[in-house]
Amino acid sequence: MNRLLLFFALLPATVLFSQDPWKVEAATINPSNYYGVTVANGMIGIVSSPEVFKVKDVVLAGAYDLYGRGRVSNFLRSFNLLNMRLSVDGRELNSSAASNLKQSLDMKGASFTTTFDYGDKASVSYTYYSLRHLPFTVLMDVTVTAKKDISITGSSVMEAPDALRDVQNYYNEIDRPHVVISLLTSSAKSPTGKLLMCASNTFLFSEPHGQEPRVIHEMWDNNMHLMKFTRSIKAGQSYRFSIAGSSITSAHHDDPLNEAERLTIYAKLEGRDRLLQFHQKAWDELWKSDIRIEGDAQAQQDVHSMLYHLYSFVREGSAFSPSPMGLSGLGYNGHVFWDAELWMYPALLVMRPELAKSMIEYRFQRLEAARRNAFANGFKGAMFPWESADSGVEETPVWALSGPFEHHITADVAIAAWNYYAVTQDKQWLREKAWPILSATADFWASRVERNGPGQYEIKNVVAADEWAENVDNNAFTNAAAKANLQYATQAAGLLGIVPNPDWMNVARNIPILKMENGVTQEHAAYKGEGIKQADVNLLAYPLKEITDPKQIQKDLEYYESRVPNEGTPAMTQAAFTLLYARLGNREKAAHWFRDSYVPNLNPPFRVIAETKGGTNPYFATGAGGILQSVIMGFGGIEITPGGLRQIKTVLPNGWRSLTITGVGPEKKTFTNQ
């Protein structure tokens, strides 16, 4: 038995089957071995900290500027608008003064809670939310329960990240007969001055108007100011207050300073209860599209975490697409790669098409930049950048060869656009949004191939999907993805009553897929059995459907699974193996690769996924997307076809009694496998 499977087989039943499916709890907080978990609403992400009343990062989708790594646009930290201080009887609380410190992520309600005791004086609990129904607004609830008579001072601290400049701090009180609103506001310019970044927050008190505490403003230095209040609490009583705040930039609004304050005022006058009501209602709607596993409580919790993170990192009605690390920090500069279209998008497309639509809208709005990119490189049509940020130009640092040469990204975008139509059957969207992408990318591939005779329309000098293979010819995934792009463009033309360019199918029929002497599909023309960074050839079976013969799929799997090193490879590689083995009916190998795809990548205390085994850069949303595909399309057997979704026969891992996937596709169908 594989050592990993043996490890799980020997775990006590209480370990395997006692997990809460919706809540990840950390009863032991070790700051030196702590990887924060993210609460996000598709626009603003809040990353947890082991320190009480602190958050590690606040990240806004779409906020980029030129600074730091690689002379390219990078994600920016926003103002840390939820950091606060709490003093009891004049002593400020910190983690060293806290006992029984516990933290938990509630995925059902998208909230993060910290609880602790402060000696014999008080018990404290605080919970924060990135409000789902308000894209730029967050809320934190604080409850202090007195064990004896105490006096507390609560302070909301607004501090600018180091990279920002020209910080301006404001404090304003709006006094109306029915309410007093104290606004703590800051603005700053991004490193080059390109963006104006703004944040504002306010207290929400539980007392009736006229009885709430008096708020005092203090200016500490140019980068930090705070507002505070003091309140006495009798022994045995609990006191609750909240902080609501908004963060927005000139990338999102033409007047971000005033808008930050308007949004905060709106939250204040909506009130805590209504804010939480609408937040929970929005998440209840999202969770109608759910994955339910019977027989493996830990897998259920982990799959919920993966789906929660993907839902958290994407927002309906926007034109943003997630980076490999989503809104969990500044990883990969916040850039958008094939990770979005090939790995995260399919799971979201099947579960929540309206979220996936935002990701394709991101590419559609940058189509003209892709056309300019193709022109600059001597090609026709549109060539999407390997790394994309706000403008849609190539944002890969120049030392990485993937920028000029990893061309399969163009086909990945086109395939995603076609698949949105396939799932939704929205012909108007196909005409208005998908067709411009499909036709322009097909023109790119027709100009990109080198025509060296029948069956030899070659695609030379690329970085493969397996990125350890640089500047190679006829990469299997690149060639097969280009073929799919050309075929889908032709099919789309037929559906729309447009005469397709006949050269598209001519090119598609003549792009080679190479084989080695042993009959295994060859990764590229110079490939001789080297180790591979990630799945490449195996993706021709899924999602490309270039290879459909089960014997060939099996042969390619057995060959390439032995070429993946045990360390240093991204999680989605093993997820692809999982999916294919599940479809081939091999439950043992599917179960092995499912565990291997993420369990060695988990980091404490919230089981957040890193990119590689033993890695320390969570949260790796790309891996989560791949693993979810292995569950939905592998174990669940859901298949995207030109006519919509269908279910094919597949197997579950040993121990899984059933798999139920609800709220699937536009018709919100339920699929089961037992």
Secondary structure, DSSP 8 states (H G I E B T S, - for coil): --HHHHHHHHS-HHHHH---SSEEEES---GGG----EEE-SSEEEEE-SSTT-EEEEEEEEEEEE-SGGGSEEEEE---TT-EEEEETTEE--GGG-EEEEEEEETTTTEEEEEEEETTTEEEEEEEEE-TTSTTEEEEEEEEEESSSEEEEEEEEEE--TT-EEEEEEEEEEEETTEEEEEEEEEEE-TTS--EEEEEEEEEESS-TTSS---EEEEEETTEEEEEEEEEE-TT-EEEEEEEEEEEETTT-SSHHHHHHHHHHHHHHH-HHHHHHHHHHHHHHHTTS-EEEES-HHHHHHHHHHHHHHHHH--TT------TTTTSSSGGGG-B-HIIIIIIHHHHHHH-HHHHHHHHHHHHTTHHHHHHHHHHTT-SS----SSB-SS-S--S-TT-THHHH-THHHHHHHHHHHHHHHHH--HHHIIIIIHHHHHHHHHHHHHHSEE-STT-EE--SB--SSTTS-SBSS-HHHHHHHHHHHHHHHHHHHHHT----HHHHHHHHH----B-TTS-B-SSTT--S---SS-SGGGGTTTS-S---HHHHHHHHHHHGGGS-SSS--THHHHHHHHHHHHHT-HHHHHHHHHHHHGGGEETTTTEE-SSTT------HHHHHHHHHIIIIIIS-EEEETTEEEE------TT--EEEEEEETTTTEEEEE-
